[in-house]
Amino acid sequence: METQSWIDDALDCEYINQEQYQGLDALYQQIGGMLSNMISKADDFCKNAPDHSYIAEEPEPYGLSIEEL
């Protein structure tokens, strides 16, 4: 929505004309639609992703175990 606001401001301040505004607005709507579809179907985009483990190895236990106390 911030992008749409900046496009509106650019038109209001006459940085762009009506034709440029309409072109940018159409692109904004198209990209917004694609992002919305990706969000609603996020599982489809991630289904083939490898399973990542960000810990290379099991961390050493901290402190003493209960048995050592």
mmCIF file as Biopython writes it, N, C-alpha, C and O atoms, coordinates in Angstrom:
data_model
#
loop_
_atom_site.group_PDB
_atom_site.id
_atom_site.type_symbol
_atom_site.label_atom_id
_atom_site.label_alt_id
_atom_site.label_comp_id
_atom_site.label_asym_id
_atom_site.label_entity_id
_atom_site.label_seq_id
_atom_site.pdbx_PDB_ins_code
_atom_site.Cartn_x
_atom_site.Cartn_y
_atom_site.Cartn_z
_atom_site.occupancy
_atom_site.B_iso_or_equiv
_atom_site.auth_seq_id
_atom_site.auth_asym_id
_atom_site.pdbx_PDB_model_num
ATOM 1   N N  . MET A ? 1  ? 0.819  -1.194  0.000   1.0 0.0 1  A 1 
ATOM 2   C CA . MET A ? 1  ? 0.000  0.000   0.000   1.0 0.0 1  A 1 
ATOM 3   C C  . MET A ? 1  ? 0.863  1.259   0.000   1.0 0.0 1  A 1 
ATOM 4   O O  . MET A ? 1  ? 0.445  2.298   -0.510  1.0 0.0 1  A 1 
ATOM 5   N N  . GLU A ? 2  ? 2.068  1.169   0.571   1.0 0.0 2  A 1 
ATOM 6   C CA . GLU A ? 2  ? 2.952  2.337   0.576   1.0 0.0 2  A 1 
ATOM 7   C C  . GLU A ? 2  ? 3.320  2.734   -0.855  1.0 0.0 2  A 1 
ATOM 8   O O  . GLU A ? 2  ? 3.368  3.919   -1.185  1.0 0.0 2  A 1 
ATOM 9   N N  . THR A ? 3  ? 3.577  1.738   -1.696  1.0 0.0 3  A 1 
ATOM 10  C CA . THR A ? 3  ? 3.920  2.025   -3.091  1.0 0.0 3  A 1 
ATOM 11  C C  . THR A ? 3  ? 2.780  2.753   -3.781  1.0 0.0 3  A 1 
ATOM 12  O O  . THR A ? 3  ? 3.005  3.716   -4.514  1.0 0.0 3  A 1 
ATOM 13  N N  . GLN A ? 4  ? 1.559  2.297   -3.550  1.0 0.0 4  A 1 
ATOM 14  C CA . GLN A ? 4  ? 0.394  2.953   -4.152  1.0 0.0 4  A 1 
ATOM 15  C C  . GLN A ? 4  ? 0.299  4.397   -3.677  1.0 0.0 4  A 1 
ATOM 16  O O  . GLN A ? 4  ? -0.031 5.284   -4.465  1.0 0.0 4  A 1 
ATOM 17  N N  . SER A ? 5  ? 0.574  4.637   -2.438  1.0 0.0 5  A 1 
ATOM 18  C CA . SER A ? 5  ? 0.543  5.996   -1.898  1.0 0.0 5  A 1 
ATOM 19  C C  . SER A ? 5  ? 1.573  6.888   -2.588  1.0 0.0 5  A 1 
ATOM 20  O O  . SER A ? 5  ? 1.285  8.039   -2.915  1.0 0.0 5  A 1 
ATOM 21  N N  . TRP A ? 6  ? 2.787  6.347   -2.809  1.0 0.0 6  A 1 
ATOM 22  C CA . TRP A ? 6  ? 3.827  7.130   -3.485  1.0 0.0 6  A 1 
ATOM 23  C C  . TRP A ? 6  ? 3.460  7.416   -4.933  1.0 0.0 6  A 1 
ATOM 24  O O  . TRP A ? 6  ? 3.766  8.491   -5.450  1.0 0.0 6  A 1 
ATOM 25  N N  . ILE A ? 7  ? 2.812  6.470   -5.587  1.0 0.0 7  A 1 
ATOM 26  C CA . ILE A ? 7  ? 2.361  6.699   -6.960  1.0 0.0 7  A 1 
ATOM 27  C C  . ILE A ? 7  ? 1.312  7.810   -6.976  1.0 0.0 7  A 1 
ATOM 28  O O  . ILE A ? 7  ? 1.341  8.683   -7.843  1.0 0.0 7  A 1 
ATOM 29  N N  . ASP A ? 8  ? 0.392  7.774   -6.022  1.0 0.0 8  A 1 
ATOM 30  C CA . ASP A ? 8  ? -0.621 8.830   -5.910  1.0 0.0 8  A 1 
ATOM 31  C C  . ASP A ? 8  ? 0.029  10.186  -5.651  1.0 0.0 8  A 1 
ATOM 32  O O  . ASP A ? 8  ? -0.356 11.188  -6.253  1.0 0.0 8  A 1 
ATOM 33  N N  . ASP A ? 9  ? 1.013  10.216  -4.756  1.0 0.0 9  A 1 
ATOM 34  C CA . ASP A ? 9  ? 1.715  11.466  -4.445  1.0 0.0 9  A 1 
ATOM 35  C C  . ASP A ? 9  ? 2.448  11.999  -5.678  1.0 0.0 9  A 1 
ATOM 36  O O  . ASP A ? 9  ? 2.450  13.203  -5.933  1.0 0.0 9  A 1 
ATOM 37  N N  . ALA A ? 10 ? 3.065  11.103  -6.433  1.0 0.0 10 A 1 
ATOM 38  C CA . ALA A ? 10 ? 3.786  11.531  -7.638  1.0 0.0 10 A 1 
ATOM 39  C C  . ALA A ? 10 ? 2.837  12.193  -8.631  1.0 0.0 10 A 1 
ATOM 40  O O  . ALA A ? 10 ? 3.197  13.180  -9.272  1.0 0.0 10 A 1 
ATOM 41  N N  . LEU A ? 11 ? 1.637  11.659  -8.757  1.0 0.0 11 A 1 
ATOM 42  C CA . LEU A ? 11 ? 0.641  12.268  -9.641  1.0 0.0 11 A 1 
ATOM 43  C C  . LEU A ? 11 ? 0.190  13.610  -9.084  1.0 0.0 11 A 1 
ATOM 44  O O  . LEU A ? 11 ? 0.117  14.597  -9.816  1.0 0.0 11 A 1 
ATOM 45  N N  . ASP A ? 12 ? -0.112 13.647  -7.793  1.0 0.0 12 A 1 
ATOM 46  C CA . ASP A ? 12 ? -0.573 14.890  -7.163  1.0 0.0 12 A 1 
ATOM 47  C C  . ASP A ? 12 ? 0.463  16.008  -7.280  1.0 0.0 12 A 1 
ATOM 48  O O  . ASP A ? 12 ? 0.097  17.170  -7.455  1.0 0.0 12 A 1 
ATOM 49  N N  . CYS A ? 13 ? 1.738  15.674  -7.186  1.0 0.0 13 A 1 
ATOM 50  C CA . CYS A ? 13 ? 2.821  16.676  -7.258  1.0 0.0 13 A 1 
ATOM 51  C C  . CYS A ? 13 ? 3.261  16.935  -8.695  1.0 0.0 13 A 1 
ATOM 52  O O  . CYS A ? 13 ? 4.183  17.711  -8.946  1.0 0.0 13 A 1 
ATOM 53  N N  . GLU A ? 14 ? 2.588  16.274  -9.632  1.0 0.0 14 A 1 
ATOM 54  C CA . GLU A ? 14 ? 2.850  16.426  -11.067 1.0 0.0 14 A 1 
ATOM 55  C C  . GLU A ? 14 ? 4.255  15.979  -11.470 1.0 0.0 14 A 1 
ATOM 56  O O  . GLU A ? 14 ? 4.842  16.507  -12.415 1.0 0.0 14 A 1 
ATOM 57  N N  . TYR A ? 15 ? 4.789  14.984  -10.729 1.0 0.0 15 A 1 
ATOM 58  C CA . TYR A ? 15 ? 6.050  14.366  -11.134 1.0 0.0 15 A 1 
ATOM 59  C C  . TYR A ? 15 ? 5.812  13.429  -12.321 1.0 0.0 15 A 1 
ATOM 60  O O  . TYR A ? 15 ? 6.700  13.217  -13.148 1.0 0.0 15 A 1 
ATOM 61  N N  . ILE A ? 16 ? 4.611  12.881  -12.389 1.0 0.0 16 A 1 
ATOM 62  C CA . ILE A ? 16 ? 4.200  12.019  -13.489 1.0 0.0 16 A 1 
ATOM 63  C C  . ILE A ? 16 ? 2.862  12.516  -14.014 1.0 0.0 16 A 1 
ATOM 64  O O  . ILE A ? 16 ? 2.119  13.193  -13.304 1.0 0.0 16 A 1 
ATOM 65  N N  . ASN A ? 17 ? 2.557  12.170  -15.279 1.0 0.0 17 A 1 
ATOM 66  C CA . ASN A ? 17 ? 1.259  12.557  -15.838 1.0 0.0 17 A 1 
ATOM 67  C C  . ASN A ? 17 ? 0.251  11.416  -15.660 1.0 0.0 17 A 1 
ATOM 68  O O  . ASN A ? 17 ? 0.593  10.345  -15.159 1.0 0.0 17 A 1 
ATOM 69  N N  . GLN A ? 18 ? -0.974 11.659  -16.072 1.0 0.0 18 A 1 
ATOM 70  C CA . GLN A ? 18 ? -2.051 10.682  -15.885 1.0 0.0 18 A 1 
ATOM 71  C C  . GLN A ? 18 ? -1.754 9.370   -16.603 1.0 0.0 18 A 1 
ATOM 72  O O  . GLN A ? 18 ? -2.041 8.294   -16.078 1.0 0.0 18 A 1 
ATOM 73  N N  . GLU A ? 19 ? -1.177 9.457   -17.807 1.0 0.0 19 A 1 
ATOM 74  C CA . GLU A ? 19 ? -0.856 8.243   -18.562 1.0 0.0 19 A 1 
ATOM 75  C C  . GLU A ? 19 ? 0.198  7.406   -17.834 1.0 0.0 19 A 1 
ATOM 76  O O  . GLU A ? 19 ? 0.071  6.184   -17.744 1.0 0.0 19 A 1 
ATOM 77  N N  . GLN A ? 20 ? 1.232  8.059   -17.318 1.0 0.0 20 A 1 
ATOM 78  C CA . GLN A ? 20 ? 2.259  7.347   -16.558 1.0 0.0 20 A 1 
ATOM 79  C C  . GLN A ? 20 ? 1.668  6.753   -15.282 1.0 0.0 20 A 1 
ATOM 80  O O  . GLN A ? 20 ? 2.002  5.635   -14.890 1.0 0.0 20 A 1 
ATOM 81  N N  . TYR A ? 21 ? 0.790  7.515   -14.643 1.0 0.0 21 A 1 
ATOM 82  C CA . TYR A ? 21 ? 0.129  7.028   -13.434 1.0 0.0 21 A 1 
ATOM 83  C C  . TYR A ? 21 ? -0.649 5.754   -13.719 1.0 0.0 21 A 1 
ATOM 84  O O  . TYR A ? 21 ? -0.554 4.783   -12.967 1.0 0.0 21 A 1 
ATOM 85  N N  . GLN A ? 22 ? -1.412 5.754   -14.795 1.0 0.0 22 A 1 
ATOM 86  C CA . GLN A ? 22 ? -2.227 4.583   -15.125 1.0 0.0 22 A 1 
ATOM 87  C C  . GLN A ? 22 ? -1.351 3.362   -15.406 1.0 0.0 22 A 1 
ATOM 88  O O  . GLN A ? 22 ? -1.698 2.246   -15.021 1.0 0.0 22 A 1 
ATOM 89  N N  . GLY A ? 23 ? -0.219 3.573   -16.076 1.0 0.0 23 A 1 
ATOM 90  C CA . GLY A ? 23 ? 0.693  2.471   -16.347 1.0 0.0 23 A 1 
ATOM 91  C C  . GLY A ? 23 ? 1.305  1.916   -15.065 1.0 0.0 23 A 1 
ATOM 92  O O  . GLY A ? 23 ? 1.369  0.703   -14.870 1.0 0.0 23 A 1 
ATOM 93  N N  . LEU A ? 24 ? 1.754  2.821   -14.190 1.0 0.0 24 A 1 
ATOM 94  C CA . LEU A ? 24 ? 2.335  2.381   -12.916 1.0 0.0 24 A 1 
ATOM 95  C C  . LEU A ? 24 ? 1.293  1.707   -12.030 1.0 0.0 24 A 1 
ATOM 96  O O  . LEU A ? 24 ? 1.582  0.711   -11.366 1.0 0.0 24 A 1 
ATOM 97  N N  . ASP A ? 25 ? 0.087  2.253   -12.025 1.0 0.0 25 A 1 
ATOM 98  C CA . ASP A ? 25 ? -0.979 1.667   -11.216 1.0 0.0 25 A 1 
ATOM 99  C C  . ASP A ? 25 ? -1.329 0.264   -11.713 1.0 0.0 25 A 1 
ATOM 100 O O  . ASP A ? 25 ? -1.570 -0.639  -10.912 1.0 0.0 25 A 1 
ATOM 101 N N  . ALA A ? 26 ? -1.354 0.086   -13.022 1.0 0.0 26 A 1 
ATOM 102 C CA . ALA A ? 26 ? -1.648 -1.246  -13.578 1.0 0.0 26 A 1 
ATOM 103 C C  . ALA A ? 26 ? -0.562 -2.245  -13.178 1.0 0.0 26 A 1 
ATOM 104 O O  . ALA A ? 26 ? -0.864 -3.383  -12.816 1.0 0.0 26 A 1 
ATOM 105 N N  . LEU A ? 27 ? 0.704  -1.817  -13.243 1.0 0.0 27 A 1 
ATOM 106 C CA . LEU A ? 27 ? 1.795  -2.700  -12.819 1.0 0.0 27 A 1 
ATOM 107 C C  . LEU A ? 27 ? 1.698  -3.010  -11.332 1.0 0.0 27 A 1 
ATOM 108 O O  . LEU A ? 27 ? 1.914  -4.147  -10.912 1.0 0.0 27 A 1 
ATOM 109 N N  . TYR A ? 28 ? 1.374  -1.996  -10.541 1.0 0.0 28 A 1 
ATOM 110 C CA . TYR A ? 28 ? 1.212  -2.192  -9.097  1.0 0.0 28 A 1 
ATOM 111 C C  . TYR A ? 28 ? 0.128  -3.229  -8.820  1.0 0.0 28 A 1 
ATOM 112 O O  . TYR A ? 28 ? 0.323  -4.126  -7.999  1.0 0.0 28 A 1 
ATOM 113 N N  . GLN A ? 29 ? -0.989 -3.115  -9.487  1.0 0.0 29 A 1 
ATOM 114 C CA . GLN A ? 29 ? -2.100 -4.059  -9.291  1.0 0.0 29 A 1 
ATOM 115 C C  . GLN A ? 29 ? -1.684 -5.475  -9.699  1.0 0.0 29 A 1 
ATOM 116 O O  . GLN A ? 29 ? -2.014 -6.444  -9.016  1.0 0.0 29 A 1 
ATOM 117 N N  . GLN A ? 30 ? -0.956 -5.587  -10.816 1.0 0.0 30 A 1 
ATOM 118 C CA . GLN A ? 30 ? -0.524 -6.893  -11.302 1.0 0.0 30 A 1 
ATOM 119 C C  . GLN A ? 30 ? 0.452  -7.548  -10.320 1.0 0.0 30 A 1 
ATOM 120 O O  . GLN A ? 30 ? 0.309  -8.725  -9.990  1.0 0.0 30 A 1 
ATOM 121 N N  . ILE A ? 31 ? 1.426  -6.795  -9.864  1.0 0.0 31 A 1 
ATOM 122 C CA . ILE A ? 31 ? 2.412  -7.335  -8.919  1.0 0.0 31 A 1 
ATOM 123 C C  . ILE A ? 31 ? 1.744  -7.675  -7.594  1.0 0.0 31 A 1 
ATOM 124 O O  . ILE A ? 31 ? 2.049  -8.706  -6.994  1.0 0.0 31 A 1 
ATOM 125 N N  . GLY A ? 32 ? 0.834  -6.820  -7.132  1.0 0.0 32 A 1 
ATOM 126 C CA . GLY A ? 32 ? 0.102  -7.094  -5.897  1.0 0.0 32 A 1 
ATOM 127 C C  . GLY A ? 32 ? -0.691 -8.391  -5.993  1.0 0.0 32 A 1 
ATOM 128 O O  . GLY A ? 32 ? -0.748 -9.162  -5.035  1.0 0.0 32 A 1 
ATOM 129 N N  . GLY A ? 33 ? -1.300 -8.628  -7.147  1.0 0.0 33 A 1 
ATOM 130 C CA . GLY A ? 33 ? -2.052 -9.865  -7.355  1.0 0.0 33 A 1 
ATOM 131 C C  . GLY A ? 33 ? -1.155 -11.091 -7.314  1.0 0.0 33 A 1 
ATOM 132 O O  . GLY A ? 33 ? -1.512 -12.118 -6.736  1.0 0.0 33 A 1 
ATOM 133 N N  . MET A ? 34 ? 0.020  -10.973 -7.937  1.0 0.0 34 A 1 
ATOM 134 C CA . MET A ? 34 ? 0.962  -12.100 -7.928  1.0 0.0 34 A 1 
ATOM 135 C C  . MET A ? 34 ? 1.451  -12.390 -6.509  1.0 0.0 34 A 1 
ATOM 136 O O  . MET A ? 34 ? 1.530  -13.549 -6.101  1.0 0.0 34 A 1 
ATOM 137 N N  . LEU A ? 35 ? 1.777  -11.335 -5.759  1.0 0.0 35 A 1 
ATOM 138 C CA . LEU A ? 35 ? 2.233  -11.535 -4.381  1.0 0.0 35 A 1 
ATOM 139 C C  . LEU A ? 35 ? 1.137  -12.156 -3.518  1.0 0.0 35 A 1 
ATOM 140 O O  . LEU A ? 35 ? 1.405  -13.022 -2.686  1.0 0.0 35 A 1 
ATOM 141 N N  . SER A ? 36 ? -0.079 -11.710 -3.723  1.0 0.0 36 A 1 
ATOM 142 C CA . SER A ? 36 ? -1.200 -12.268 -2.965  1.0 0.0 36 A 1 
ATOM 143 C C  . SER A ? 36 ? -1.375 -13.754 -3.256  1.0 0.0 36 A 1 
ATOM 144 O O  . SER A ? 36 ? -1.611 -14.546 -2.344  1.0 0.0 36 A 1 
ATOM 145 N N  . ASN A ? 37 ? -1.260 -14.130 -4.528  1.0 0.0 37 A 1 
ATOM 146 C CA . ASN A ? 37 ? -1.358 -15.548 -4.891  1.0 0.0 37 A 1 
ATOM 147 C C  . ASN A ? 37 ? -0.228 -16.365 -4.284  1.0 0.0 37 A 1 
ATOM 148 O O  . ASN A ? 37 ? -0.444 -17.481 -3.810  1.0 0.0 37 A 1 
ATOM 149 N N  . MET A ? 38 ? 0.979  -15.805 -4.302  1.0 0.0 38 A 1 
ATOM 150 C CA . MET A ? 38 ? 2.107  -16.529 -3.709  1.0 0.0 38 A 1 
ATOM 151 C C  . MET A ? 38 ? 1.893  -16.738 -2.216  1.0 0.0 38 A 1 
ATOM 152 O O  . MET A ? 38 ? 2.189  -17.810 -1.689  1.0 0.0 38 A 1 
ATOM 153 N N  . ILE A ? 39 ? 1.386  -15.732 -1.542  1.0 0.0 39 A 1 
ATOM 154 C CA . ILE A ? 39 ? 1.144  -15.848 -0.102  1.0 0.0 39 A 1 
ATOM 155 C C  . ILE A ? 39 ? 0.082  -16.902 0.179   1.0 0.0 39 A 1 
ATOM 156 O O  . ILE A ? 39 ? 0.237  -17.724 1.082   1.0 0.0 39 A 1 
ATOM 157 N N  . SER A ? 40 ? -0.997 -16.873 -0.597  1.0 0.0 40 A 1 
ATOM 158 C CA . SER A ? 40 ? -2.086 -17.822 -0.337  1.0 0.0 40 A 1 
ATOM 159 C C  . SER A ? 40 ? -1.712 -19.253 -0.710  1.0 0.0 40 A 1 
ATOM 160 O O  . SER A ? 40 ? -2.346 -20.200 -0.244  1.0 0.0 40 A 1 
ATOM 161 N N  . LYS A ? 41 ? -0.689 -19.417 -1.546  1.0 0.0 41 A 1 
ATOM 162 C CA . LYS A ? 41 ? -0.260 -20.756 -1.970  1.0 0.0 41 A 1 
ATOM 163 C C  . LYS A ? 41 ? 1.186  -21.018 -1.557  1.0 0.0 41 A 1 
ATOM 164 O O  . LYS A ? 41 ? 1.925  -21.683 -2.283  1.0 0.0 41 A 1 
ATOM 165 N N  . ALA A ? 42 ? 1.587  -20.512 -0.422  1.0 0.0 42 A 1 
ATOM 166 C CA . ALA A ? 42 ? 2.983  -20.612 0.022   1.0 0.0 42 A 1 
ATOM 167 C C  . ALA A ? 42 ? 3.461  -22.053 0.089   1.0 0.0 42 A 1 
ATOM 168 O O  . ALA A ? 42 ? 4.619  -22.327 -0.226  1.0 0.0 42 A 1 
ATOM 169 N N  . ASP A ? 43 ? 2.617  -22.963 0.483   1.0 0.0 43 A 1 
ATOM 170 C CA . ASP A ? 43 ? 3.018  -24.370 0.581   1.0 0.0 43 A 1 
ATOM 171 C C  . ASP A ? 43 ? 3.437  -24.930 -0.779  1.0 0.0 43 A 1 
ATOM 172 O O  . ASP A ? 43 ? 4.344  -25.759 -0.848  1.0 0.0 43 A 1 
ATOM 173 N N  . ASP A ? 44 ? 2.796  -24.492 -1.850  1.0 0.0 44 A 1 
ATOM 174 C CA . ASP A ? 44 ? 3.165  -24.955 -3.187  1.0 0.0 44 A 1 
ATOM 175 C C  . ASP A ? 44 ? 4.566  -24.498 -3.577  1.0 0.0 44 A 1 
ATOM 176 O O  . ASP A ? 44 ? 5.272  -25.204 -4.297  1.0 0.0 44 A 1 
ATOM 177 N N  . PHE A ? 45 ? 4.968  -23.327 -3.109  1.0 0.0 45 A 1 
ATOM 178 C CA . PHE A ? 45 ? 6.274  -22.801 -3.454  1.0 0.0 45 A 1 
ATOM 179 C C  . PHE A ? 45 ? 7.379  -23.446 -2.623  1.0 0.0 45 A 1 
ATOM 180 O O  . PHE A ? 45 ? 8.542  -23.421 -3.025  1.0 0.0 45 A 1 
ATOM 181 N N  . CYS A ? 46 ? 7.043  -24.014 -1.491  1.0 0.0 46 A 1 
ATOM 182 C CA . CYS A ? 46 ? 8.042  -24.565 -0.581  1.0 0.0 46 A 1 
ATOM 183 C C  . CYS A ? 46 ? 8.066  -26.087 -0.551  1.0 0.0 46 A 1 
ATOM 184 O O  . CYS A ? 46 ? 8.893  -26.666 0.154   1.0 0.0 46 A 1 
ATOM 185 N N  . LYS A ? 47 ? 7.193  -26.748 -1.287  1.0 0.0 47 A 1 
ATOM 186 C CA . LYS A ? 47 ? 7.065  -28.196 -1.154  1.0 0.0 47 A 1 
ATOM 187 C C  . LYS A ? 47 ? 8.305  -28.965 -1.601  1.0 0.0 47 A 1 
ATOM 188 O O  . LYS A ? 47 ? 8.537  -30.067 -1.106  1.0 0.0 47 A 1 
ATOM 189 N N  . ASN A ? 48 ? 9.100  -28.434 -2.505  1.0 0.0 48 A 1 
ATOM 190 C CA . ASN A ? 48 ? 10.301 -29.138 -2.982  1.0 0.0 48 A 1 
ATOM 191 C C  . ASN A ? 48 ? 11.572 -28.590 -2.351  1.0 0.0 48 A 1 
ATOM 192 O O  . ASN A ? 48 ? 12.673 -28.986 -2.735  1.0 0.0 48 A 1 
ATOM 193 N N  . ALA A ? 49 ? 11.436 -27.700 -1.406  1.0 0.0 49 A 1 
ATOM 194 C CA . ALA A ? 49 ? 12.614 -27.127 -0.753  1.0 0.0 49 A 1 
ATOM 195 C C  . ALA A ? 49 ? 13.272 -28.184 0.124   1.0 0.0 49 A 1 
ATOM 196 O O  . ALA A ? 49 ? 12.584 -28.969 0.776   1.0 0.0 49 A 1 
ATOM 197 N N  . PRO A ? 50 ? 14.600 -28.206 0.143   1.0 0.0 50 A 1 
ATOM 198 C CA . PRO A ? 50 ? 15.279 -29.184 1.008   1.0 0.0 50 A 1 
ATOM 199 C C  . PRO A ? 50 ? 15.014 -28.872 2.479   1.0 0.0 50 A 1 
ATOM 200 O O  . PRO A ? 50 ? 14.812 -27.722 2.871   1.0 0.0 50 A 1 
ATOM 201 N N  . ASP A ? 51 ? 15.021 -29.914 3.256   1.0 0.0 51 A 1 
ATOM 202 C CA . ASP A ? 51 ? 14.848 -29.751 4.695   1.0 0.0 51 A 1 
ATOM 203 C C  . ASP A ? 51 ? 16.161 -29.243 5.256   1.0 0.0 51 A 1 
ATOM 204 O O  . ASP A ? 51 ? 17.189 -29.905 5.114   1.0 0.0 51 A 1 
ATOM 205 N N  . HIS A ? 52 ? 16.148 -28.090 5.885   1.0 0.0 52 A 1 
ATOM 206 C CA . HIS A ? 52 ? 17.384 -27.493 6.384   1.0 0.0 52 A 1 
ATOM 207 C C  . HIS A ? 52 ? 17.506 -27.662 7.881   1.0 0.0 52 A 1 
ATOM 208 O O  . HIS A ? 52 ? 16.548 -27.478 8.633   1.0 0.0 52 A 1 
ATOM 209 N N  . SER A ? 53 ? 18.683 -28.010 8.285   1.0 0.0 53 A 1 
ATOM 210 C CA . SER A ? 53 ? 19.019 -27.992 9.691   1.0 0.0 53 A 1 
ATOM 211 C C  . SER A ? 53 ? 20.112 -26.961 9.845   1.0 0.0 53 A 1 
ATOM 212 O O  . SER A ? 53 ? 21.201 -27.120 9.293   1.0 0.0 53 A 1 
ATOM 213 N N  . TYR A ? 54 ? 19.837 -25.909 10.587  1.0 0.0 54 A 1 
ATOM 214 C CA . TYR A ? 54 ? 20.790 -24.822 10.709  1.0 0.0 54 A 1 
ATOM 215 C C  . TYR A ? 54 ? 21.801 -25.048 11.820  1.0 0.0 54 A 1 
ATOM 216 O O  . TYR A ? 54 ? 22.694 -24.227 12.026  1.0 0.0 54 A 1 
ATOM 217 N N  . ILE A ? 55 ? 21.666 -26.152 12.534  1.0 0.0 55 A 1 
ATOM 218 C CA . ILE A ? 55 ? 22.645 -26.519 13.552  1.0 0.0 55 A 1 
ATOM 219 C C  . ILE A ? 55 ? 23.465 -27.655 12.966  1.0 0.0 55 A 1 
ATOM 220 O O  . ILE A ? 55 ? 22.928 -28.724 12.675  1.0 0.0 55 A 1 
ATOM 221 N N  . ALA A ? 56 ? 24.760 -27.431 12.791  1.0 0.0 56 A 1 
ATOM 222 C CA . ALA A ? 56 ? 25.628 -28.409 12.142  1.0 0.0 56 A 1 
ATOM 223 C C  . ALA A ? 56 ? 25.765 -29.679 12.969  1.0 0.0 56 A 1 
ATOM 224 O O  . ALA A ? 56 ? 25.839 -30.780 12.423  1.0 0.0 56 A 1 
ATOM 225 N N  . GLU A ? 57 ? 25.799 -29.526 14.258  1.0 0.0 57 A 1 
ATOM 226 C CA . GLU A ? 57 ? 25.911 -30.688 15.137  1.0 0.0 57 A 1 
ATOM 227 C C  . GLU A ? 57 ? 25.166 -30.389 16.427  1.0 0.0 57 A 1 
ATOM 228 O O  . GLU A ? 57 ? 24.854 -29.239 16.734  1.0 0.0 57 A 1 
ATOM 229 N N  . GLU A ? 58 ? 24.898 -31.416 17.150  1.0 0.0 58 A 1 
ATOM 230 C CA . GLU A ? 58 ? 24.193 -31.228 18.414  1.0 0.0 58 A 1 
ATOM 231 C C  . GLU A ? 58 ? 25.064 -30.421 19.368  1.0 0.0 58 A 1 
ATOM 232 O O  . GLU A ? 58 ? 26.250 -30.717 19.515  1.0 0.0 58 A 1 
ATOM 233 N N  . PRO A ? 59 ? 24.509 -29.427 20.007  1.0 0.0 59 A 1 
ATOM 234 C CA . PRO A ? 59 ? 25.306 -28.643 20.953  1.0 0.0 59 A 1 
ATOM 235 C C  . PRO A ? 59 ? 25.645 -29.461 22.193  1.0 0.0 59 A 1 
ATOM 236 O O  . PRO A ? 59 ? 24.898 -30.353 22.593  1.0 0.0 59 A 1 
ATOM 237 N N  . GLU A ? 60 ? 26.772 -29.141 22.781  1.0 0.0 60 A 1 
ATOM 238 C CA . GLU A ? 60 ? 27.174 -29.800 24.017  1.0 0.0 60 A 1 
ATOM 239 C C  . GLU A ? 60 ? 26.209 -29.386 25.121  1.0 0.0 60 A 1 
ATOM 240 O O  . GLU A ? 60 ? 25.764 -28.239 25.165  1.0 0.0 60 A 1 
ATOM 241 N N  . PRO A ? 61 ? 25.882 -30.332 26.023  1.0 0.0 61 A 1 
ATOM 242 C CA . PRO A ? 61 ? 24.995 -29.965 27.128  1.0 0.0 61 A 1 
ATOM 243 C C  . PRO A ? 61 ? 25.626 -28.900 27.993  1.0 0.0 61 A 1 
ATOM 244 O O  . PRO A ? 61 ? 26.840 -28.895 28.199  1.0 0.0 61 A 1 
ATOM 245 N N  . TYR A ? 62 ? 24.826 -28.021 28.487  1.0 0.0 62 A 1 
ATOM 246 C CA . TYR A ? 62 ? 25.312 -26.911 29.312  1.0 0.0 62 A 1 
ATOM 247 C C  . TYR A ? 62 ? 25.310 -27.325 30.774  1.0 0.0 62 A 1 
ATOM 248 O O  . TYR A ? 62 ? 24.305 -27.818 31.287  1.0 0.0 62 A 1 
ATOM 249 N N  . GLY A ? 63 ? 26.414 -27.127 31.425  1.0 0.0 63 A 1 
ATOM 250 C CA . GLY A ? 63 ? 26.465 -27.402 32.858  1.0 0.0 63 A 1 
ATOM 251 C C  . GLY A ? 63 ? 26.487 -28.880 33.173  1.0 0.0 63 A 1 
ATOM 252 O O  . GLY A ? 63 ? 26.927 -29.692 32.359  1.0 0.0 63 A 1 
ATOM 253 N N  . LEU A ? 64 ? 26.019 -29.223 34.343  1.0 0.0 64 A 1 
ATOM 254 C CA . LEU A ? 64 ? 26.048 -30.600 34.825  1.0 0.0 64 A 1 
ATOM 255 C C  . LEU A ? 64 ? 24.709 -31.261 34.584  1.0 0.0 64 A 1 
ATOM 256 O O  . LEU A ? 64 ? 23.665 -30.609 34.561  1.0 0.0 64 A 1 
ATOM 257 N N  . SER A ? 65 ? 24.762 -32.569 34.405  1.0 0.0 65 A 1 
ATOM 258 C CA . SER A ? 65 ? 23.524 -33.324 34.286  1.0 0.0 65 A 1 
ATOM 259 C C  . SER A ? 65 ? 22.953 -33.560 35.670  1.0 0.0 65 A 1 
ATOM 260 O O  . SER A ? 65 ? 23.627 -33.328 36.673  1.0 0.0 65 A 1 
ATOM 261 N N  . ILE A ? 66 ? 21.739 -34.010 35.727  1.0 0.0 66 A 1 
ATOM 262 C CA . ILE A ? 66 ? 21.086 -34.288 37.014  1.0 0.0 66 A 1 
ATOM 263 C C  . ILE A ? 66 ? 21.860 -35.370 37.766  1.0 0.0 66 A 1 
ATOM 264 O O  . ILE A ? 66 ? 22.006 -35.313 38.987  1.0 0.0 66 A 1 
ATOM 265 N N  . GLU A ? 67 ? 22.360 -36.370 37.005  1.0 0.0 67 A 1 
ATOM 266 C CA . GLU A ? 67 ? 23.119 -37.449 37.629  1.0 0.0 67 A 1 
ATOM 267 C C  . GLU A ? 67 ? 24.403 -36.944 38.284  1.0 0.0 67 A 1 
ATOM 268 O O  . GLU A ? 67 ? 24.830 -37.489 39.302  1.0 0.0 67 A 1 
ATOM 269 N N  . GLU A ? 68 ? 25.020 -35.917 37.718  1.0 0.0 68 A 1 
ATOM 270 C CA . GLU A ? 68 ? 26.265 -35.382 38.253  1.0 0.0 68 A 1 
ATOM 271 C C  . GLU A ? 68 ? 26.034 -34.508 39.474  1.0 0.0 68 A 1 
ATOM 272 O O  . GLU A ? 68 ? 26.967 -34.251 40.236  1.0 0.0 68 A 1 
ATOM 273 N N  . LEU A ? 69 ? 24.823 -34.054 39.667  1.0 0.0 69 A 1 
ATOM 274 C CA . LEU A ? 69 ? 24.525 -33.213 40.842  1.0 0.0 69 A 1 
ATOM 275 C C  . LEU A ? 69 ? 24.421 -34.094 42.029  1.0 0.0 69 A 1 
ATOM 276 O O  . LEU A ? 69 ? 24.176 -33.613 43.135  1.0 0.0 69 A 1 
#
